[in-house]
Amino acid sequence: MAVSVVVTDSQVHIRCTGWDSIWSLSRGRTIELFEIISANVLPRSVVRSRLTWRIGGTHFPGLIVAGHFLLRDDTQRPRARAWVLLHRDREALVLELRGRTPKLIALSHPDRHNLAWWIAERI
């Protein structure tokens, strides 16, 4: 797993390297803190239940879910998208965004609880 998340006073930098950048079809994202609505740690099953069609990326059942997906339950923004990079972890760091192309970002990260707290304190 080669995902790094760096939180500054004004931005969250997510960088993917190695195979993760290939699986997710992205080298990462930079998000302004004012665009983040919430930062939580949710079970992987909850995140997976919100995803519908895979637009681009990878899905190997039980191993990895990565790439761009459509969201199932977004009534305010039809056809809202999500960018996910989930490995075998039971929980994921989930960022809900406003006014961005991906409305939801979900990541497997070993320090997800601290990152969620750190981001939530800054927004």
Helices and strands as residue ranges (DSSP letters): E 3-7, E 11-16, H 19-23, E 28-32, G 33-35, E 36-43, H 44-50, E 51-60, E 64-71, E 81-86, E 91-97, E 102-107, H 112-122
